[in-house]
Amino acid sequence: MVARATRGRTARPRTAAEVRNSSTMVWLARAGLAARGVMYVLIGIIAVQIAVTGSRQQADRTGAIRLVAHTPFGLVLLWLLVVGFAGMTLWRLAEAIWGASGPDGQKAATRLASLARAVLYGFVTYGILEYALGIGQPTSSDKQSRDLTATALHHPGGQEIVGIAGAVTIIAGLVTMYRAYQRSFLKHLNLATARPATRKAVTRLGQVGGIARGVVFATVGVFLIVAAWDASPRQAKGIDSALRALAHTPLGPWLLAVVALGLVIFGVYSWCESRWHAV
């Protein structure tokens, strides 16, 4: 009888809340946020080097991965990034299926956003995995942007599609900046037990880092609009070229340096999220 009861309890389907709050899901989420932090810190550091020294390193995910690979423990670190981004992928996928934590977690828009993030981080995970296994090279964000733009432009209505994609990217960047300024990210953090100084520091990191991230998104979107207008895939830019373009504005390398430091700050904020994000 006891054995039957035990089997019955074991077979009971887990609720969405139990899945979200499971120790496995919490670990996956925190590993993913930590890996994202590493990626942004490295991209920001490379961008700072570009602003100061004119470095030719790529200030995007490809450059960050290569930078990691050339460290003394490069292969180990690459595999840690694979695990981290795989965790991020599974966490976002779980949110798409069972809903996220928070008052808006069950909304269709929230689930679709989680699904989109799961797909994005799935590609990131696959790219790093290929490189760690030595069976592929990471593709630069510039090449990815040009290739996708070229594919779209070869189809009827391609210019409109690229133009819409650019407009959406610009809007996403502006919304990211606005939400960062409004401190909307705080609703996803459990900072109730943190000291006031810690809460203030995390808030500032999220604001500055989020605004810098939004600037990069918006800049990429502007180049997509230009690519659509000229019907030229070569005008499309990834993160690396978008960042370099900031150095050619009237503010010069100073603007690039400020945004680059903001990306480093966003990476540090991601580590704070890894500690305090409500999962």
C-alpha positions in Angstrom: 0.0 0.0 0.0 2.8 2.4 0.9 4.6 1.6 -2.3 1.5 2.2 -4.3 0.9 5.5 -2.6 4.5 6.6 -3.2 4.2 5.7 -6.9 1.0 7.7 -7.1 2.6 10.8 -5.6 5.6 10.5 -7.8 3.4 10.2 -10.9 1.5 13.4 -10.0 2.1 16.0 -12.8 4.1 19.0 -11.6 2.5 22.3 -11.7 3.9 25.3 -13.6 5.0 26.9 -10.3 6.8 23.8 -9.2 8.7 23.6 -12.5 9.6 27.3 -12.3 10.8 27.1 -8.7 12.6 23.8 -9.0 16.3 23.8 -8.0 17.2 22.7 -11.6 15.4 25.6 -13.2 16.9 28.1 -10.8 20.4 26.8 -11.5 19.9 26.9 -15.3 18.6 30.5 -15.1 21.5 31.7 -12.9 24.1 30.0 -15.0 22.6 31.5 -18.1 22.6 35.0 -16.7 26.2 34.7 -15.5 27.3 33.5 -19.0 25.5 36.5 -20.6 27.3 38.7 -18.2 30.7 37.3 -19.3 29.8 37.9 -22.9 28.8 41.5 -22.5 31.8 42.3 -20.3 34.2 40.9 -22.9 32.4 42.7 -25.8 32.5 46.0 -23.8 36.2 45.5 -23.1 37.0 44.9 -26.8 34.9 48.0 -27.7 36.9 50.1 -25.2 40.1 48.9 -26.9 38.7 49.9 -30.3 37.9 53.4 -29.0 41.3 53.8 -27.3 43.7 52.0 -29.6 41.8 51.3 -32.8 42.0 47.6 -32.2 40.9 45.3 -35.0 39.3 42.7 -32.7 35.6 42.1 -33.3 33.4 43.7 -30.7 30.7 41.1 -30.8 30.0 37.6 -29.7 32.6 36.2 -32.1 35.3 38.4 -30.8 34.4 37.6 -27.2 34.5 33.8 -27.9 37.9 34.1 -29.6 39.2 36.2 -26.7 38.1 33.4 -24.3 39.6 30.7 -26.4 43.1 32.4 -26.3 43.2 32.4 -22.5 45.2 29.7 -20.6 42.0 27.8 -19.7 40.2 28.7 -22.9 38.7 25.3 -23.7 37.3 24.9 -20.1 35.9 28.4 -20.2 34.3 27.8 -23.6 32.5 24.7 -22.2 31.3 26.7 -19.2 29.8 29.3 -21.6 28.2 26.4 -23.5 26.6 25.1 -20.3 25.6 28.6 -19.3 23.9 29.6 -22.5 22.3 26.1 -22.7 20.9 26.8 -19.3 19.6 30.2 -20.5 17.9 28.5 -23.5 16.2 25.9 -21.4 15.1 28.5 -18.8 13.5 30.7 -21.5 11.9 27.7 -23.2 10.4 26.7 -19.9 9.0 30.2 -19.5 7.5 29.9 -22.9 5.8 26.6 -22.0 4.8 27.1 -18.4 4.9 30.9 -18.0 7.4 33.1 -16.3 7.3 34.3 -12.7 5.6 37.6 -11.9 2.2 39.1 -12.6 2.7 39.2 -16.4 4.3 35.7 -16.6 1.2 34.0 -18.1 0.5 36.5 -20.8 0.8 35.4 -24.4 3.2 38.3 -25.2 5.5 37.3 -22.4 5.5 33.7 -23.5 6.3 34.6 -27.1 9.1 36.9 -25.9 10.5 34.0 -23.9 10.3 31.7 -26.9 12.1 34.2 -29.1 14.9 34.5 -26.5 15.1 30.7 -26.3 15.6 30.5 -30.1 18.2 33.3 -30.0 20.2 31.7 -27.1 19.8 28.3 -28.7 21.7 29.6 -31.8 24.3 31.2 -29.4 24.8 27.9 -27.6 25.2 26.0 -30.9 27.8 28.4 -32.2 29.9 28.2 -29.1 29.5 24.4 -29.0 30.8 24.1 -32.6 33.8 26.2 -31.8 34.5 24.3 -28.5 34.4 21.0 -30.5 36.6 22.4 -33.2 34.1 21.7 -36.0 33.2 25.3 -36.8 34.2 28.9 -36.6 31.9 31.6 -35.0 30.3 33.8 -37.6 30.6 37.6 -37.0 27.5 39.6 -36.3 28.3 41.8 -39.4 28.3 38.7 -41.7 25.1 37.4 -40.1 23.4 40.7 -40.6 24.6 41.1 -44.2 23.6 37.5 -45.1 20.1 37.8 -43.6 19.6 41.1 -45.3 20.8 39.7 -48.7 18.4 36.8 -48.3 15.5 39.1 -47.5 16.3 41.4 -50.4 16.2 38.6 -52.9 12.5 38.0 -52.2 9.5 40.1 -53.4 8.9 42.8 -50.8 12.4 42.3 -49.4 13.1 46.0 -49.0 9.9 46.4 -47.0 10.8 43.4 -44.8 14.3 44.7 -44.0 12.8 48.2 -43.4 10.3 46.8 -41.0 13.0 44.7 -39.2 15.1 47.9 -38.9 12.1 49.8 -37.5 11.4 47.1 -35.0 15.0 46.9 -33.9 15.1 50.7 -33.4 11.9 50.6 -31.4 13.3 47.7 -29.3 16.4 49.7 -28.6 14.3 52.8 -27.6 12.0 50.6 -25.4 15.1 49.0 -23.8 16.5 52.4 -23.0 13.2 53.7 -21.6 12.6 50.7 -19.4 16.1 50.9 -18.1 15.7 54.6 -17.3 12.3 53.8 -15.6 14.0 50.9 -13.6 11.4 48.5 -14.9 13.9 45.6 -14.4 13.6 45.9 -10.6 10.3 44.1 -10.7 12.2 41.0 -11.8 14.7 41.1 -8.9 14.4 39.9 -5.3 16.3 42.7 -3.5 14.1 42.9 -0.4 16.9 41.3 1.8 19.7 43.3 0.2 21.2 46.3 1.9 20.1 49.7 0.7 23.6 50.4 -0.7 23.4 47.2 -2.7 20.0 47.9 -4.0 21.1 51.4 -5.1 24.2 50.0 -6.8 22.3 47.3 -8.7 19.7 49.8 -9.8 22.4 52.1 -11.2 24.1 49.2 -13.0 20.8 48.2 -14.6 20.0 51.7 -15.7 23.4 52.5 -17.2 23.9 49.1 -18.7 20.3 48.9 -20.1 20.6 52.3 -21.8 23.9 51.4 -23.4 22.5 48.1 -24.7 19.5 50.0 -26.1 21.8 52.4 -27.9 23.5 49.4 -29.7 20.2 47.9 -30.7 18.9 51.2 -32.1 22.1 51.8 -34.0 21.9 48.3 -35.6 18.3 49.2 -36.6 19.3 52.4 -38.2 21.7 50.6 -40.5 19.0 48.1 -41.4 16.8 51.0 -42.5 19.7 52.4 -44.6 20.2 48.9 -46.1 16.5 48.7 -47.0 16.5 52.2 -48.5 19.6 51.5 -50.7 18.6 47.8 -51.3 22.2 47.0 -50.4 23.0 44.2 -47.9 26.5 45.8 -47.5 24.9 48.6 -45.6 23.6 46.2 -42.9 25.7 46.2 -39.8 26.2 43.8 -36.8 27.1 44.8 -33.3 30.8 45.2 -34.2 30.3 47.7 -37.1 27.5 49.5 -35.2 29.8 50.1 -32.3 32.6 51.3 -34.6 30.2 53.7 -36.4 29.7 55.5 -33.0 33.4 56.5 -33.2 32.6 58.4 -36.5 29.9 60.6 -35.0 30.7 64.2 -34.1 31.5 63.0 -30.5 34.2 60.7 -32.0 35.7 57.8 -30.0 34.4 59.3 -26.8 30.9 58.1 -27.6 32.1 54.6 -28.4 34.1 54.5 -25.2 31.0 55.6 -23.1 28.7 53.0 -24.8 31.5 50.3 -24.4 31.8 51.0 -20.7 28.0 50.8 -20.5 28.1 47.3 -22.0 30.7 46.3 -19.4 28.3 47.6 -16.8 25.5 45.7 -18.3 27.6 42.5 -18.0 28.2 43.3 -14.3 24.5 43.9 -13.9 23.8 40.4 -15.5 25.9 38.9 -12.8 23.8 40.7 -10.2 20.7 39.3 -12.0 22.3 35.9 -11.6 22.2 36.4 -7.9 18.9 38.2 -7.4 16.7 37.5 -10.4 13.3 36.0 -9.4 13.0 32.7 -11.1 
